[in-house]
Amino acid sequence: MKKIKKDRSKYLYYVIAIGVLLLFLIILISSLLDIGEKIRKISPYLEYGFYALVVLLFYLVILQPILIIVKSPSLSIATSLDQNDPKAVAIYKKVAKNIVRSNELPQEEQILLTQYKNKQELLFNLQYVFEHTVKNQLNHIIIHDAKTVMISTAICQSARFDMVTVFAVNVKMIKELVVQCGFRPSMKNLSKLTINVFGTALIAEGLENLKLEDIMPKSSLDFLNNMPYLGVVLESVIQGAANALMTLRIGCVCRRYLFSDGSVITKEDIRKQAYKETLKLLPMVVADTIAFFPKRIVRFFTNRRKPKEEAEEVAD
């Protein structure tokens, strides 16, 4: 009975995930048709070119990562391996080759995954490489993509663009995690991640309407009103940080699915661990992102000044 219930829940997640993808596609097509109608007033050929560019970008940014994820071998790094199962052993060998090909591993770890005596040694070497190298690489990917989400959604003031950006970056992040590991989570867990990604994208769209008066006391608002543009900048930073937080959570959940270590982990365990890891990584993302803006702003004004200074020198 328990097995039947698990199978039913698995197919339910499949159906919901497919429905979520179709809903996202409908929302995206609706937005693109609106833009296409406006471009048509300029030139119908320009509209056709716009649609061709959209199809190309959709394939490269969304469809191709999804295909790479689905085609990857499904595996959970387990603490035990059925030595009598040739299919399981073949998957482990394929994973080892994928990791060597897609990762910048130290020379000694490459040897561990290419030169082993038996199946038991292969499993032990895989676990060692994951714990010592791959996990750190996954963290770098998660932090990088969270920074991308924070910067793009903080700068852009379009709710629909925020939704598409968050969806695309999260799909790309999951693809990069899968490629880095050499395998993917189970289809059930992938379905859960798809639902989470879509939910995050919808929240990102809603955050565009977030105002400081919704989250800050009146005394603080009065102070901000006396500082030109500070309130607008702070709103954008808060929106970006909120989107980065959700992206970090999805990355941490995906990593937990990949590194279940063969143990029985409940949904509640995954949520708790994901939130803990997310809160640890968020300050790093926010600090790096805030440091990113001043450098670009200084360079922008420096570059603007140079031609002016050169013109003054010529005039003198």
PAFI-575374 format. One record per residue (C-alpha): residue number from 1; y, z, x; residue in one letter. Coordinates in nm, 3 decimals, padded with zeros to 5 digits. Example, Ala and Ser with C-alpha at 12.3 -4.5 7.8 and 13.67 -1.06 7.14 Angstrom:
REM PAFI-575374
k=1	yy=-00.450	zz=00.780	xx=01.230	r=A
k=2	yy=-00.106	zz=00.714	xx=01.367	r=S
//
This chain:
REM PAFI-575374
k=1	yy=00.000	zz=00.000	xx=00.000	r=M
k=2	yy=00.241	zz=00.089	xx=00.281	r=K
k=3	yy=00.171	zz=-00.243	xx=00.451	r=K
k=4	yy=00.241	zz=-00.433	xx=00.127	r=I
k=5	yy=00.573	zz=-00.248	xx=00.085	r=K
k=6	yy=00.670	zz=-00.328	xx=00.444	r=K
k=7	yy=00.590	zz=-00.696	xx=00.391	r=D
k=8	yy=00.799	zz=-00.702	xx=00.073	r=R
k=9	yy=01.095	zz=-00.538	xx=00.245	r=S
k=10	yy=01.064	zz=-00.788	xx=00.530	r=K
k=11	yy=01.088	zz=-01.086	xx=00.295	r=Y
k=12	yy=01.374	zz=-00.921	xx=00.109	r=L
k=13	yy=01.572	zz=-00.905	xx=00.435	r=Y
k=14	yy=01.490	zz=-01.272	xx=00.499	r=Y
k=15	yy=01.625	zz=-01.375	xx=00.158	r=V
k=16	yy=01.941	zz=-01.165	xx=00.197	r=I
k=17	yy=02.007	zz=-01.302	xx=00.547	r=A
k=18	yy=01.967	zz=-01.664	xx=00.429	r=I
k=19	yy=02.195	zz=-01.591	xx=00.133	r=G
k=20	yy=02.454	zz=-01.437	xx=00.369	r=V
k=21	yy=02.451	zz=-01.746	xx=00.591	r=L
k=22	yy=02.490	zz=-01.976	xx=00.290	r=L
k=23	yy=02.778	zz=-01.765	xx=00.157	r=L
k=24	yy=02.953	zz=-01.777	xx=00.495	r=F
k=25	yy=02.903	zz=-02.155	xx=00.501	r=L
k=26	yy=03.055	zz=-02.191	xx=00.153	r=I
k=27	yy=03.358	zz=-01.980	xx=00.250	r=I
k=28	yy=03.402	zz=-02.180	xx=00.572	r=L
k=29	yy=03.373	zz=-02.520	xx=00.396	r=I
k=30	yy=03.623	zz=-02.409	xx=00.130	r=S
k=31	yy=03.879	zz=-02.312	xx=00.394	r=S
k=32	yy=03.824	zz=-02.633	xx=00.590	r=L
k=33	yy=03.866	zz=-02.851	xx=00.281	r=L
k=34	yy=04.203	zz=-02.684	xx=00.214	r=D
k=35	yy=04.314	zz=-02.764	xx=00.568	r=I
k=36	yy=04.175	zz=-03.117	xx=00.539	r=G
k=37	yy=04.381	zz=-03.184	xx=00.222	r=E
k=38	yy=04.699	zz=-03.085	xx=00.406	r=K
k=39	yy=04.611	zz=-03.309	xx=00.704	r=I
k=40	yy=04.538	zz=-03.601	xx=00.464	r=R
k=41	yy=04.907	zz=-03.610	xx=00.372	r=K
k=42	yy=04.982	zz=-03.697	xx=00.734	r=I
k=43	yy=04.698	zz=-03.947	xx=00.785	r=S
k=44	yy=04.348	zz=-03.995	xx=00.637	r=P
k=45	yy=04.214	zz=-04.090	xx=00.981	r=Y
k=46	yy=04.348	zz=-03.763	xx=01.118	r=L
k=47	yy=04.156	zz=-03.585	xx=00.842	r=E
k=48	yy=03.831	zz=-03.762	xx=00.939	r=Y
k=49	yy=03.889	zz=-03.669	xx=01.302	r=G
k=50	yy=03.946	zz=-03.307	xx=01.197	r=F
k=51	yy=03.616	zz=-03.297	xx=01.007	r=Y
k=52	yy=03.430	zz=-03.457	xx=01.300	r=A
k=53	yy=03.576	zz=-03.194	xx=01.536	r=L
k=54	yy=03.477	zz=-02.915	xx=01.294	r=V
k=55	yy=03.116	zz=-03.041	xx=01.274	r=V
k=56	yy=03.096	zz=-03.052	xx=01.655	r=L
k=57	yy=03.241	zz=-02.702	xx=01.692	r=L
k=58	yy=03.014	zz=-02.566	xx=01.416	r=F
k=59	yy=02.710	zz=-02.700	xx=01.600	r=Y
k=60	yy=02.819	zz=-02.567	xx=01.941	r=L
k=61	yy=02.959	zz=-02.230	xx=01.831	r=V
k=62	yy=02.731	zz=-02.126	xx=01.543	r=I
k=63	yy=02.429	zz=-02.350	xx=01.486	r=L
k=64	yy=02.319	zz=-02.393	xx=01.848	r=Q
k=65	yy=02.325	zz=-02.015	xx=01.925	r=P
k=66	yy=02.124	zz=-01.947	xx=01.609	r=I
k=67	yy=01.863	zz=-02.207	xx=01.710	r=L
k=68	yy=01.838	zz=-02.058	xx=02.061	r=I
k=69	yy=01.785	zz=-01.711	xx=01.913	r=I
k=70	yy=01.519	zz=-01.820	xx=01.666	r=V
k=71	yy=01.328	zz=-02.030	xx=01.923	r=K
k=72	yy=01.310	zz=-01.744	xx=02.175	r=S
k=73	yy=00.977	zz=-01.554	xx=02.192	r=P
k=74	yy=00.963	zz=-01.239	xx=01.981	r=S
k=75	yy=00.874	zz=-00.928	xx=02.177	r=L
k=76	yy=00.929	zz=-00.555	xx=02.193	r=S
k=77	yy=00.909	zz=-00.386	xx=02.531	r=I
k=78	yy=00.615	zz=-00.163	xx=02.449	r=A
k=79	yy=00.472	zz=00.124	xx=02.645	r=T
k=80	yy=00.126	zz=-00.022	xx=02.606	r=S
k=81	yy=-00.014	zz=-00.371	xx=02.603	r=L
k=82	yy=-00.337	zz=-00.486	xx=02.451	r=D
k=83	yy=-00.504	zz=-00.627	xx=02.760	r=Q
k=84	yy=-00.755	zz=-00.814	xx=02.545	r=N
k=85	yy=-00.486	zz=-01.010	xx=02.361	r=D
k=86	yy=-00.426	zz=-01.337	xx=02.553	r=P
k=87	yy=-00.131	zz=-01.429	xx=02.327	r=K
k=88	yy=00.054	zz=-01.107	xx=02.412	r=A
k=89	yy=-00.005	zz=-01.157	xx=02.785	r=V
k=90	yy=00.118	zz=-01.519	xx=02.760	r=A
k=91	yy=00.439	zz=-01.399	xx=02.593	r=I
k=92	yy=00.498	zz=-01.143	xx=02.869	r=Y
k=93	yy=00.456	zz=-01.414	xx=03.133	r=K
k=94	yy=00.699	zz=-01.640	xx=02.948	r=K
k=95	yy=00.950	zz=-01.355	xx=02.921	r=V
k=96	yy=00.921	zz=-01.287	xx=03.295	r=A
k=97	yy=00.998	zz=-01.654	xx=03.371	r=K
k=98	yy=01.294	zz=-01.652	xx=03.128	r=N
k=99	yy=01.441	zz=-01.342	xx=03.292	r=I
k=100	yy=01.414	zz=-01.485	xx=03.642	r=V
k=101	yy=01.572	zz=-01.811	xx=03.528	r=R
k=102	yy=01.860	zz=-01.663	xx=03.324	r=S
k=103	yy=01.947	zz=-01.350	xx=03.526	r=N
k=104	yy=02.103	zz=-01.287	xx=03.864	r=E
k=105	yy=01.833	zz=-01.046	xx=03.977	r=L
k=106	yy=01.806	zz=-00.888	xx=04.322	r=P
k=107	yy=01.552	zz=-01.061	xx=04.543	r=Q
k=108	yy=01.304	zz=-00.773	xx=04.524	r=E
k=109	yy=01.308	zz=-00.779	xx=04.142	r=E
k=110	yy=01.252	zz=-01.156	xx=04.134	r=Q
k=111	yy=00.943	zz=-01.097	xx=04.349	r=I
k=112	yy=00.822	zz=-00.829	xx=04.107	r=L
k=113	yy=00.831	zz=-01.078	xx=03.817	r=L
k=114	yy=00.682	zz=-01.374	xx=04.002	r=T
k=115	yy=00.423	zz=-01.211	xx=04.228	r=Q
k=116	yy=00.197	zz=-00.963	xx=04.051	r=Y
k=117	yy=-00.174	zz=-00.893	xx=04.081	r=K
k=118	yy=-00.276	zz=-00.828	xx=03.721	r=N
k=119	yy=-00.155	zz=-00.783	xx=03.364	r=K
k=120	yy=-00.090	zz=-00.410	xx=03.400	r=Q
k=121	yy=00.133	zz=-00.467	xx=03.702	r=E
k=122	yy=00.328	zz=-00.739	xx=03.516	r=L
k=123	yy=00.403	zz=-00.499	xx=03.230	r=L
k=124	yy=00.507	zz=-00.220	xx=03.468	r=F
k=125	yy=00.734	zz=-00.459	xx=03.664	r=N
k=126	yy=00.896	zz=-00.586	xx=03.343	r=L
k=127	yy=00.977	zz=-00.231	xx=03.232	r=Q
k=128	yy=01.121	zz=-00.150	xx=03.574	r=Y
k=129	yy=01.349	zz=-00.457	xx=03.579	r=V
k=130	yy=01.472	zz=-00.391	xx=03.224	r=F
k=131	yy=01.559	zz=-00.029	xx=03.296	r=E
k=132	yy=01.728	zz=-00.086	xx=03.633	r=H
k=133	yy=01.908	zz=-00.420	xx=03.592	r=T
k=134	yy=01.889	zz=-00.593	xx=03.255	r=V
k=135	yy=02.027	zz=-00.303	xx=03.049	r=K
k=136	yy=02.344	zz=-00.291	xx=03.261	r=N
k=137	yy=02.386	zz=-00.666	xx=03.223	r=Q
k=138	yy=02.356	zz=-00.631	xx=02.847	r=L
k=139	yy=02.633	zz=-00.372	xx=02.847	r=N
k=140	yy=02.862	zz=-00.611	xx=03.034	r=H
k=141	yy=02.796	zz=-00.881	xx=02.772	r=I
k=142	yy=02.867	zz=-00.642	xx=02.483	r=I
k=143	yy=03.191	zz=-00.515	xx=02.639	r=I
k=144	yy=03.310	zz=-00.869	xx=02.724	r=H
k=145	yy=03.255	zz=-01.001	xx=02.370	r=D
k=146	yy=03.413	zz=-00.691	xx=02.213	r=A
k=147	yy=03.723	zz=-00.754	xx=02.428	r=K
k=148	yy=03.726	zz=-01.117	xx=02.309	r=T
k=149	yy=03.717	zz=-01.003	xx=01.947	r=V
k=150	yy=03.990	zz=-00.744	xx=02.001	r=M
k=151	yy=04.227	zz=-00.987	xx=02.175	r=I
k=152	yy=04.173	zz=-01.278	xx=01.934	r=S
k=153	yy=04.204	zz=-01.071	xx=01.614	r=T
k=154	yy=04.503	zz=-00.875	xx=01.749	r=A
k=155	yy=04.695	zz=-01.193	xx=01.835	r=I
k=156	yy=04.601	zz=-01.406	xx=01.535	r=C
k=157	yy=04.758	zz=-01.311	xx=01.200	r=Q
k=158	yy=04.523	zz=-01.518	xx=00.981	r=S
k=159	yy=04.264	zz=-01.321	xx=00.783	r=A
k=160	yy=04.027	zz=-01.617	xx=00.740	r=R
k=161	yy=04.050	zz=-01.707	xx=01.109	r=F
k=162	yy=03.967	zz=-01.345	xx=01.198	r=D
k=163	yy=03.655	zz=-01.363	xx=00.981	r=M
k=164	yy=03.531	zz=-01.685	xx=01.143	r=V
k=165	yy=03.614	zz=-01.559	xx=01.495	r=T
k=166	yy=03.429	zz=-01.230	xx=01.448	r=V
k=167	yy=03.126	zz=-01.406	xx=01.299	r=F
k=168	yy=03.112	zz=-01.667	xx=01.577	r=A
k=169	yy=03.163	zz=-01.418	xx=01.863	r=V
k=170	yy=02.898	zz=-01.181	xx=01.726	r=N
k=171	yy=02.645	zz=-01.463	xx=01.691	r=V
k=172	yy=02.728	zz=-01.572	xx=02.047	r=K
k=173	yy=02.685	zz=-01.213	xx=02.169	r=M
k=174	yy=02.339	zz=-01.179	xx=02.012	r=I
k=175	yy=02.242	zz=-01.514	xx=02.163	r=K
k=176	yy=02.358	zz=-01.400	xx=02.509	r=E
k=177	yy=02.165	zz=-01.073	xx=02.478	r=L
k=178	yy=01.851	zz=-01.262	xx=02.377	r=V
k=179	yy=01.887	zz=-01.512	xx=02.665	r=V
k=180	yy=01.952	zz=-01.231	xx=02.913	r=Q
k=181	yy=01.638	zz=-01.046	xx=02.799	r=C
k=182	yy=01.421	zz=-01.353	xx=02.768	r=G
k=183	yy=01.306	zz=-01.262	xx=02.417	r=F
k=184	yy=01.443	zz=-01.177	xx=02.073	r=R
k=185	yy=01.392	zz=-00.896	xx=01.820	r=P
k=186	yy=01.156	zz=-00.948	xx=01.528	r=S
k=187	yy=01.269	zz=-01.176	xx=01.244	r=M
k=188	yy=01.314	zz=-00.870	xx=01.021	r=K
k=189	yy=01.553	zz=-00.710	xx=01.270	r=N
k=190	yy=01.730	zz=-01.043	xx=01.322	r=L
k=191	yy=01.780	zz=-01.060	xx=00.945	r=S
k=192	yy=01.933	zz=-00.712	xx=00.951	r=K
k=193	yy=02.164	zz=-00.816	xx=01.235	r=L
k=194	yy=02.271	zz=-01.126	xx=01.040	r=T
k=195	yy=02.366	zz=-00.910	xx=00.742	r=I
k=196	yy=02.557	zz=-00.672	xx=00.972	r=N
k=197	yy=02.743	zz=-00.960	xx=01.138	r=V
k=198	yy=02.851	zz=-01.104	xx=00.803	r=F
k=199	yy=02.960	zz=-00.760	xx=00.680	r=G
k=200	yy=03.163	zz=-00.713	xx=00.998	r=T
k=201	yy=03.327	zz=-01.054	xx=00.950	r=A
k=202	yy=03.427	zz=-00.966	xx=00.593	r=L
k=203	yy=03.571	zz=-00.633	xx=00.709	r=I
k=204	yy=03.767	zz=-00.819	xx=00.979	r=A
k=205	yy=03.920	zz=-01.039	xx=00.708	r=E
k=206	yy=04.017	zz=-00.731	xx=00.505	r=G
k=207	yy=04.169	zz=-00.553	xx=00.808	r=L
k=208	yy=04.440	zz=-00.821	xx=00.827	r=E
k=209	yy=04.605	zz=-00.647	xx=00.529	r=N
k=210	yy=04.594	zz=-00.307	xx=00.701	r=L
k=211	yy=04.937	zz=-00.140	xx=00.719	r=K
k=212	yy=05.048	zz=00.158	xx=00.923	r=L
k=213	yy=05.156	zz=00.346	xx=00.612	r=E
k=214	yy=04.789	zz=00.345	xx=00.504	r=D
k=215	yy=04.676	zz=00.544	xx=00.807	r=I
k=216	yy=04.977	zz=00.724	xx=00.958	r=M
k=217	yy=05.190	zz=01.016	xx=00.835	r=P
k=218	yy=05.550	zz=00.955	xx=00.723	r=K
k=219	yy=05.702	zz=01.134	xx=01.024	r=S
k=220	yy=05.532	zz=00.894	xx=01.263	r=S
k=221	yy=05.637	zz=00.594	xx=01.053	r=L
k=222	yy=06.001	zz=00.702	xx=01.065	r=D
k=223	yy=05.982	zz=00.712	xx=01.445	r=F
k=224	yy=05.819	zz=00.367	xx=01.462	r=L
k=225	yy=06.081	zz=00.217	xx=01.228	r=N
k=226	yy=06.344	zz=00.301	xx=01.488	r=N
k=227	yy=06.154	zz=00.105	xx=01.755	r=M
k=228	yy=06.186	zz=-00.273	xx=01.707	r=P
k=229	yy=05.855	zz=-00.460	xx=01.683	r=Y
k=230	yy=05.654	zz=-00.154	xx=01.792	r=L
k=231	yy=05.507	zz=-00.108	xx=01.444	r=G
k=232	yy=05.391	zz=-00.472	xx=01.425	r=V
k=233	yy=05.233	zz=-00.451	xx=01.770	r=V
k=234	yy=05.060	zz=-00.124	xx=01.683	r=L
k=235	yy=04.919	zz=-00.271	xx=01.361	r=E
k=236	yy=04.773	zz=-00.565	xx=01.555	r=S
k=237	yy=04.621	zz=-00.336	xx=01.821	r=V
k=238	yy=04.462	zz=-00.113	xx=01.555	r=I
k=239	yy=04.316	zz=-00.417	xx=01.374	r=Q
k=240	yy=04.179	zz=-00.554	xx=01.702	r=G
k=241	yy=04.035	zz=-00.217	xx=01.805	r=A
k=242	yy=03.862	zz=-00.176	xx=01.467	r=A
k=243	yy=03.701	zz=-00.521	xx=01.499	r=N
k=244	yy=03.600	zz=-00.446	xx=01.859	r=A
k=245	yy=03.440	zz=-00.120	xx=01.743	r=L
k=246	yy=03.222	zz=-00.303	xx=01.491	r=M
k=247	yy=03.128	zz=-00.569	xx=01.747	r=T
k=248	yy=03.025	zz=-00.298	xx=01.993	r=L
k=249	yy=02.810	zz=-00.139	xx=01.724	r=R
k=250	yy=02.630	zz=-00.467	xx=01.649	r=I
k=251	yy=02.569	zz=-00.522	xx=02.020	r=G
k=252	yy=02.431	zz=-00.170	xx=02.063	r=C
k=253	yy=02.206	zz=-00.207	xx=01.756	r=V
k=254	yy=02.074	zz=-00.539	xx=01.888	r=C
k=255	yy=02.004	zz=-00.378	xx=02.225	r=R
k=256	yy=01.822	zz=-00.089	xx=02.055	r=R
k=257	yy=01.603	zz=-00.339	xx=01.868	r=Y
k=258	yy=01.520	zz=-00.511	xx=02.198	r=L
k=259	yy=01.443	zz=-00.182	xx=02.374	r=F
k=260	yy=01.245	zz=00.007	xx=02.113	r=S
k=261	yy=00.993	zz=00.085	xx=02.391	r=D
k=262	yy=00.706	zz=00.062	xx=02.146	r=G
k=263	yy=00.803	zz=00.393	xx=01.988	r=S
k=264	yy=00.851	zz=00.455	xx=01.618	r=V
k=265	yy=01.228	zz=00.460	xx=01.571	r=I
k=266	yy=01.377	zz=00.511	xx=01.227	r=T
k=267	yy=01.682	zz=00.342	xx=01.081	r=K
k=268	yy=01.870	zz=00.671	xx=01.113	r=E
k=269	yy=01.783	zz=00.699	xx=01.485	r=D
k=270	yy=01.914	zz=00.349	xx=01.550	r=I
k=271	yy=02.240	zz=00.424	xx=01.366	r=R
k=272	yy=02.300	zz=00.751	xx=01.551	r=K
k=273	yy=02.228	zz=00.606	xx=01.893	r=Q
k=274	yy=02.435	zz=00.294	xx=01.821	r=A
k=275	yy=02.738	zz=00.498	xx=01.716	r=Y
k=276	yy=02.709	zz=00.722	xx=02.023	r=K
k=277	yy=02.691	zz=00.425	xx=02.257	r=E
k=278	yy=02.971	zz=00.246	xx=02.070	r=T
k=279	yy=03.208	zz=00.541	xx=02.105	r=L
k=280	yy=03.131	zz=00.557	xx=02.479	r=K
k=281	yy=03.208	zz=00.187	xx=02.531	r=L
k=282	yy=03.515	zz=00.157	xx=02.303	r=L
k=283	yy=03.766	zz=00.333	xx=02.540	r=P
k=284	yy=03.667	zz=00.088	xx=02.817	r=M
k=285	yy=03.725	zz=-00.210	xx=02.588	r=V
k=286	yy=04.062	zz=-00.084	xx=02.462	r=V
k=287	yy=04.183	zz=00.006	xx=02.813	r=A
k=288	yy=04.085	zz=-00.333	xx=02.958	r=D
k=289	yy=04.242	zz=-00.518	xx=02.664	r=T
k=290	yy=04.571	zz=-00.328	xx=02.680	r=I
k=291	yy=04.584	zz=-00.396	xx=03.055	r=A
k=292	yy=04.526	zz=-00.766	xx=02.980	r=F
k=293	yy=04.846	zz=-00.814	xx=02.777	r=F
k=294	yy=05.113	zz=-00.678	xx=03.016	r=P
k=295	yy=04.984	zz=-00.896	xx=03.303	r=K
k=296	yy=05.003	zz=-01.210	xx=03.089	r=R
k=297	yy=05.346	zz=-01.116	xx=02.955	r=I
k=298	yy=05.484	zz=-01.050	xx=03.305	r=V
k=299	yy=05.345	zz=-01.381	xx=03.430	r=R
k=300	yy=05.490	zz=-01.562	xx=03.131	r=F
k=301	yy=05.843	zz=-01.433	xx=03.191	r=F
k=302	yy=05.809	zz=-01.474	xx=03.569	r=T
k=303	yy=05.716	zz=-01.839	xx=03.523	r=N
k=304	yy=06.004	zz=-01.883	xx=03.280	r=R
k=305	yy=06.251	zz=-01.738	xx=03.531	r=R
k=306	yy=06.145	zz=-01.948	xx=03.829	r=K
k=307	yy=06.273	zz=-02.287	xx=03.700	r=P
k=308	yy=06.597	zz=-02.119	xx=03.594	r=K
k=309	yy=06.644	zz=-01.960	xx=03.938	r=E
k=310	yy=06.568	zz=-02.290	xx=04.110	r=E
k=311	yy=06.826	zz=-02.468	xx=03.892	r=A
k=312	yy=07.089	zz=-02.209	xx=03.983	r=E
k=313	yy=07.012	zz=-02.254	xx=04.354	r=E
k=314	yy=07.050	zz=-02.633	xx=04.321	r=V
k=315	yy=07.380	zz=-02.588	xx=04.138	r=A
k=316	yy=07.511	zz=-02.363	xx=04.415	r=D
//
